[in-house]
Amino acid sequence: MMVNSLSGRFLILTTVFVMLAEVLIFFPSVAGFREDYLQARLERAQLASLSVLADDMLDAELERELLANAGVFNVVLRRDDVRQLALSSPIPEPIHATYDLRDGTALSLVVDAVRTLADPENRIIRVIGAPVQQGGLLIEVTMEQGPLRTAMIDYGLRILAFSAVLSVVIATLLFIAVQRLLVRPIKGVVGHMQTYAEAPEDARRIITPEAHIREIREAEEALASMQTQLTTALRQKERLAQLGGAVAKVSHDLRNILTSAQLFADRLDGSEDPLVRRMAPKLVGSITRAVHLTESTLAFGRAEEPPPTLTRVKIASIVGDVIDSERLAAGEHDISFAEDIPAGLTIRADAEQVHRVILNLVRNARQAIIATGRPGEISVRATEDDAAWWIEVADTGPGLPPKARDHLFQPFQGGATKGGSGLGLAIAAELIRGHGGRLDLARTGPEGTAFTICLPKAEVVLAEAAE
């Protein structure tokens, strides 16, 4: 619809404003017309009175004809301070109002014109003015107001008709100008945006600023800058996606190779060579870290984690499986494991994903304690309240280093151990967010580290997180 378009609204506003201006001009124009009309009556009455002054023997019939031609009932002249009735005829009714044109202001003329238009009665009025050609001190006439009002209405209608035509012409010209100067360039910018949206990776579709209007050119320049940045980002994202695919393939093959190497390295523990027995643990540790890095890279390299399959599961069984596997992994290291979980505590979550999160946290704690060479303890406790289930994994390790605390949950930056990638915590945090919950660092320091898992009970939160 035209009303909803820029040019259509501009056309309507232009017409309204022009008509408003014409209305403001209308009343002064009508007031001026009324003054000219009355001045013309005074001049004609003065000419008629001059005929009487030239010949005092005019008969009554000729005097009535002179008054009729002048459009007045009588004419009074004041010459040399003497008031003289030059022409006269019977007045049908008393004089309703007197108007003196000699000292009328613009405002008073407009007010008198409005009063004349508002009064439909054909009343008798007296008009006083200055004679032309210095024909005396003043001239005074009485006349009917009806013909004056009729002439004013006719003049006003012609003014309004002319204003309407002028408004349409001006609005049409402005409409054409707006179409050419504003609407067409704006449509051009919109067209460039639509074309670019079809293939944002194509740099040839980036808009080239060429508008001559400063504001539109600034918009084009801003759009060109944004499109350039977006195209560069999309290209970089595509290259990173390709690189990620390549890394995933390499990590997959490398993991298989390292797994085989780990099996061979385990056999070196039985060698009688002292040098081999001394170097074998370091070799096994290096290969183990490399296998863990490739597995984490493969896990993080997925486009996205699948949404959790929410079921009722006992948290004690999940924690028990994690601690059993980590107790075996600890081997001869002096690490104790503690569980503080109510036997009947049931949570609503994805059992596999929660297992991965707790396993990651317990494994990180075990590796941190082993790295110190001192005994330590890892504890897992779970509670619940009206709003959520709470799981805490704590250890007595050395605490997180400053770099790990500054970049916690950021992949490839938040590693807590030397050689770590930080992918484990990033994946764990993502899995918990998928449940609508959060993974937080509760505390860390020389006394140890504790992470807290919050899983909400609210059905709405769980459903939205799953989606």
C-alpha positions in Angstrom: 0.0 0.0 0.0 1.1 3.6 -0.7 0.5 4.6 2.9 3.2 2.0 4.1 5.8 3.2 1.6 8.3 6.0 2.2 7.3 7.9 -1.0 3.5 7.5 -0.3 3.8 8.9 3.2 6.0 11.7 2.0 3.3 12.5 -0.6 0.6 12.6 2.0 2.6 14.7 4.4 3.5 17.1 1.7 -0.1 17.6 0.7 -1.2 18.1 4.3 1.5 20.6 5.0 0.8 22.6 1.8 -2.9 22.7 2.6 -2.1 23.8 6.2 0.1 26.6 4.8 -2.7 27.6 2.4 -5.2 27.7 5.3 -2.9 29.9 7.2 -2.7 32.2 4.1 -6.4 31.9 3.4 -7.7 34.2 6.1 -5.2 37.1 5.5 -6.0 36.7 1.8 -9.8 37.0 2.4 -9.2 39.9 4.8 -7.3 41.7 2.0 -10.0 40.9 -0.5 -12.6 42.4 1.9 -10.6 45.5 2.4 -10.2 46.0 -1.4 -13.9 45.3 -1.9 -14.8 48.1 0.6 -12.2 50.5 -0.8 -13.7 50.0 -4.2 -17.2 50.8 -2.8 -15.8 54.0 -1.2 -14.2 55.1 -4.5 -17.4 54.5 -6.5 -19.4 56.3 -3.8 -16.9 59.2 -4.0 -17.3 59.4 -7.8 -21.1 59.4 -7.4 -20.9 62.3 -4.8 -18.7 64.3 -7.1 -21.4 64.3 -9.7 -23.8 65.7 -7.1 -21.3 68.4 -6.1 -20.9 69.4 -9.7 -24.6 69.7 -10.3 -26.9 70.4 -7.4 -30.0 70.1 -9.6 -29.8 66.2 -10.0 -33.3 64.7 -9.9 -34.2 61.9 -7.5 -34.2 59.2 -10.2 -30.6 60.0 -11.2 -29.5 60.1 -7.5 -31.0 56.6 -6.9 -29.2 55.3 -10.0 -25.8 56.7 -8.8 -26.3 55.1 -5.4 -27.3 51.8 -7.0 -24.2 51.8 -9.2 -22.0 52.6 -6.2 -23.8 49.8 -4.2 -24.5 52.0 -1.2 -27.5 53.6 0.5 -25.9 57.0 1.2 -22.7 58.9 1.0 -21.3 61.4 3.5 -18.3 63.6 2.8 -16.3 65.6 5.2 -14.6 68.6 3.6 -13.1 71.4 5.6 -14.4 70.0 8.9 -17.9 70.2 7.5 -19.9 66.9 7.3 -22.0 66.9 4.2 -24.6 64.3 3.1 -23.8 64.0 -0.6 -26.2 61.2 -1.6 -28.9 59.5 0.4 -31.7 57.0 0.2 -33.9 55.2 2.7 -32.0 52.6 4.8 -34.1 49.4 5.2 -32.9 48.7 8.8 -30.6 50.1 11.5 -26.9 50.1 11.1 -25.4 46.9 12.6 -21.7 47.7 12.7 -19.2 50.4 11.7 -15.8 49.7 10.1 -13.1 52.4 9.9 -10.6 51.4 7.2 -8.2 54.3 8.0 -6.6 52.8 11.1 -7.3 49.1 10.6 -4.5 46.7 11.6 -3.8 43.3 10.0 -5.2 41.5 13.0 -8.3 43.6 13.1 -8.9 43.2 9.4 -8.6 39.4 9.7 -11.0 39.4 12.7 -13.5 41.6 10.8 -13.3 39.2 7.8 -14.0 36.2 10.0 -17.0 37.9 11.5 -18.4 38.8 8.1 -18.0 35.2 6.9 -19.6 33.8 10.1 -22.7 36.1 9.9 -25.2 34.8 7.3 -27.6 37.8 7.8 -27.7 40.6 5.2 -27.1 43.4 7.7 -26.5 47.1 7.1 -23.0 48.3 7.9 -21.2 51.7 7.9 -17.8 52.0 6.2 -15.5 54.9 6.8 -12.4 55.6 4.8 -10.1 58.2 3.3 -11.2 59.8 0.0 -8.9 59.4 -3.0 -7.1 62.3 -4.7 -7.4 64.3 -1.5 -11.1 64.6 -2.0 -11.8 65.5 1.6 -11.1 64.4 5.2 -13.1 61.3 5.1 -15.9 59.5 3.2 -18.6 57.5 4.9 -21.1 55.1 3.3 -23.8 52.6 4.4 -24.2 49.4 2.5 -25.5 45.9 2.7 -23.2 43.2 4.0 -24.8 40.3 2.0 -23.1 41.1 -1.3 -19.8 41.5 0.4 -20.0 38.1 2.1 -21.1 36.5 -1.1 -18.0 37.9 -2.9 -15.8 36.9 0.0 -17.1 33.3 -0.2 -16.6 33.1 -3.9 -13.1 34.4 -3.6 -12.3 32.0 -0.8 -13.5 29.0 -2.8 -11.3 30.0 -5.7 -8.4 30.4 -3.3 -9.1 26.9 -1.8 -9.4 25.3 -5.3 -6.2 26.9 -6.4 -4.5 25.7 -3.2 -5.7 22.2 -3.8 -4.4 22.1 -7.3 -1.1 23.7 -6.2 -0.8 21.1 -3.4 -1.3 18.2 -5.8 1.2 19.6 -8.3 3.8 20.3 -5.5 3.2 16.9 -3.9 3.5 15.1 -7.3 6.8 16.9 -8.0 8.1 16.1 -4.6 6.9 12.5 -4.9 8.9 12.1 -8.2 11.9 13.8 -6.5 11.8 11.5 -3.5 11.4 8.5 -5.8 14.5 9.4 -7.7 16.7 10.9 -4.9 15.7 8.6 -2.0 13.5 5.6 -2.7 15.5 4.4 -5.7 18.9 4.5 -4.0 17.4 2.8 -0.9 15.9 0.1 -3.0 19.3 -0.3 -4.6 20.9 -0.8 -1.2 18.2 -3.3 -0.3 18.7 -5.1 -3.6 22.5 -5.4 -2.9 21.7 -6.8 0.5 19.4 -9.5 -0.9 21.9 -10.4 -3.6 24.7 -10.6 -1.1 22.5 -12.8 1.2 22.2 -15.4 -1.6 25.9 -16.0 -1.6 27.7 -14.2 1.2 31.0 -16.0 0.5 31.2 -14.4 -3.0 33.3 -11.2 -2.6 31.9 -10.0 -6.0 28.5 -9.4 -4.4 29.9 -6.9 -1.9 28.3 -3.5 -2.5 30.3 -0.7 -4.1 29.4 2.7 -2.6 28.3 5.0 -5.5 25.4 7.1 -4.1 25.8 10.9 -4.4 23.6 11.6 -1.4 25.9 11.7 1.6 23.7 9.8 4.1 22.9 7.0 1.6 26.6 6.8 0.7 27.5 6.5 4.4 25.0 3.7 4.7 26.5 2.0 1.6 30.0 2.3 3.0 28.9 0.9 6.4 27.2 -2.0 4.6 30.3 -2.6 2.4 32.5 -2.7 5.5 30.1 -5.1 7.3 29.8 -7.4 4.2 33.6 -7.4 3.8 34.1 -8.5 7.5 31.3 -11.1 7.2 32.8 -12.5 4.0 36.2 -12.7 5.6 34.8 -14.4 8.7 32.8 -16.9 6.6 36.0 -17.8 4.6 38.0 -18.2 7.8 35.2 -20.3 9.2 35.2 -22.5 6.1 39.0 -22.9 6.3 38.7 -23.7 10.0 36.0 -26.3 9.3 38.2 -27.9 6.6 41.2 -27.8 9.0 39.1 -29.3 11.7 38.0 -32.2 9.4 41.6 -32.8 8.5 42.7 -32.7 12.2 39.9 -35.1 13.1 41.1 -37.6 10.5 44.7 -37.2 11.5 43.8 -37.6 15.2 41.8 -40.7 14.5 44.7 -42.4 12.7 47.2 -41.1 15.2 45.2 -42.4 18.1 45.3 -45.9 16.6 49.0 -45.6 16.1 49.6 -44.4 19.6 47.4 -47.1 21.0 49.6 -49.7 19.4 52.7 -47.9 20.6 51.3 -47.8 24.1 50.9 -51.6 24.1 54.5 -52.0 23.0 55.6 -49.5 25.6 53.8 -51.5 28.4 56.0 -54.5 27.5 59.1 -52.4 28.3 58.3 -52.4 32.0 59.5 -56.1 32.1 62.9 -55.4 30.5 66.0 -56.1 32.7 67.9 -53.2 31.2 68.2 -50.5 33.9 68.1 -47.7 31.4 65.0 -49.1 29.7 63.3 -49.6 33.1 64.1 -46.0 34.0 62.9 -44.5 30.7 59.9 -46.7 30.1 57.5 -44.9 32.5 58.3 -41.6 30.9 57.7 -43.1 27.5 54.4 -44.6 28.6 53.3 -41.4 30.2 54.1 -39.4 27.0 52.2 -41.8 24.8 49.2 -41.9 27.3 49.0 -38.1 27.2 49.2 -38.1 23.4 46.3 -40.7 23.2 44.2 -38.6 25.6 44.8 -35.5 23.5 43.8 -37.2 20.3 40.7 -38.6 21.9 39.7 -35.2 23.3 40.4 -33.5 20.0 38.1 -36.0 18.3 35.4 -35.5 20.9 35.5 -31.7 20.6 35.8 -31.8 16.8 32.2 -32.9 16.5 29.9 -30.3 15.1 27.8 -30.4 18.3 27.1 -32.7 21.1 23.8 -34.6 20.7 21.0 -33.4 22.9 20.7 -35.4 26.2 18.4 -38.3 26.5 16.7 -37.5 29.8 16.0 -40.6 32.0 15.8 -41.4 35.7 19.1 -42.8 36.9 20.7 -43.3 40.2 23.8 -41.1 40.6 25.4 -43.6 43.0 25.8 -46.2 40.2 27.4 -43.6 37.9 29.9 -42.4 40.5 30.7 -46.0 41.5 31.6 -46.9 37.9 33.8 -43.8 37.6 35.7 -44.4 40.9 36.2 -48.1 40.1 37.9 -47.3 36.8 40.0 -44.5 38.3 41.1 -46.6 41.2 42.5 -49.1 38.8 44.1 -46.3 36.8 45.8 -44.9 40.0 47.6 -48.2 40.4 50.2 -48.1 43.1 49.9 -44.3 43.7 48.6 -43.4 47.2 45.3 -42.0 46.2 42.1 -42.6 48.2 38.6 -42.2 46.9 35.5 -41.2 48.9 31.8 -41.3 48.0 29.1 -39.4 49.9 26.0 -40.2 47.9 22.6 -41.2 49.3 21.8 -44.7 47.9 18.4 -43.8 46.7 19.3 -40.4 45.1 17.9 -40.4 41.6 18.5 -37.7 39.0 16.8 -36.9 35.7 19.6 -36.7 33.2 21.5 -38.5 30.4 23.5 -41.2 32.2 26.2 -41.4 29.5 26.9 -37.7 29.4 26.9 -37.3 33.2 29.3 -40.3 33.4 31.6 -38.5 30.9 31.5 -35.3 33.0 32.2 -36.9 36.3 34.9 -39.1 34.8 36.6 -36.1 33.3 36.6 -34.3 36.7 37.8 -37.3 38.7 40.5 -38.1 36.1 41.8 -34.5 36.1 41.9 -34.7 40.0 43.8 -38.0 39.9 46.3 -36.7 37.4 46.9 -33.5 39.4 47.6 -35.5 42.6 49.9 -37.9 40.8 51.8 -35.0 39.4 52.7 -33.8 42.9 54.1 -37.2 43.9 52.3 -36.9 47.3 49.3 -38.8 48.6 45.9 -37.4 48.0 42.2 -37.9 48.2 39.4 -37.5 45.7 35.8 -37.2 47.0 32.5 -37.2 45.2 29.3 -36.1 47.0 25.8 -35.4 45.9 22.8 -33.6 47.4 19.5 -32.2 46.3 17.1 -29.4 47.1 13.7 -28.3 45.8 15.2 -26.7 42.7 18.2 -28.9 41.6 20.6 -31.8 42.1 24.1 -30.9 43.2 27.3 -33.0 42.6 30.7 -31.9 44.0 34.0 -33.4 42.9 36.8 -32.3 45.2 40.5 -33.2 45.6 43.4 -32.4 47.8 45.7 -31.6 44.9 47.9 -28.5 44.3 45.0 -26.4 42.9 44.7 -24.9 39.4 47.5 -22.8 38.0 46.6 -19.1 37.2 46.4 -19.7 33.4 43.9 -22.5 33.9 41.8 -20.3 36.2 41.9 -17.4 33.7 40.8 -19.6 30.7 38.6 -22.2 32.5 36.3 -24.1 30.1 38.0 -22.6 27.1 39.3 -25.3 24.6 43.0 -25.4 24.1 43.6 -22.8 26.7 42.3 -24.1 30.1 44.6 -27.1 30.5 45.4 -27.7 34.2 48.3 -30.0 33.7 51.4 -29.7 31.6 50.7 -30.9 28.1 46.9 -30.8 28.7 44.6 -29.3 26.1 41.8 -28.1 28.2 39.3 -29.9 26.0 38.0 -32.1 28.8 36.5 -29.2 30.9 35.2 -27.5 27.8 33.3 -30.6 26.7 32.1 -31.2 30.3 30.7 -27.7 30.6 29.0 -28.0 27.2 27.3 -31.3 28.3 26.0 -29.8 31.5 24.7 -26.8 29.7 22.8 -29.2 27.5 21.0 -30.3 30.6 20.1 -26.7 31.4 22.6 -26.7 34.3 26.0 -25.3 34.9 29.5 -26.5 35.8 31.3 -24.1 38.2 34.7 -24.0 39.9 33.7 -23.9 43.6 37.2 -23.3 45.0 40.9 -23.9 44.2 44.1 -23.4 46.1 47.0 -25.2 47.8 44.4 -27.2 49.8 42.8 -28.6 46.7 40.2 -28.0 44.1 36.4 -28.5 43.9 34.0 -28.4 41.0 30.2 -28.2 41.4 27.7 -29.6 39.0 24.1 -28.1 39.1 21.3 -30.0 37.4 17.9 -28.3 37.5 14.8 -30.1 38.3 12.4 -27.8 36.5 10.8 -29.6 33.5 10.7 -26.4 31.4 14.4 -25.8 31.8 15.3 -29.4 31.0 13.1 -29.4 27.9 14.5 -26.2 26.6 18.1 -27.4 27.2 17.4 -30.6 25.5 16.0 -28.7 22.4 
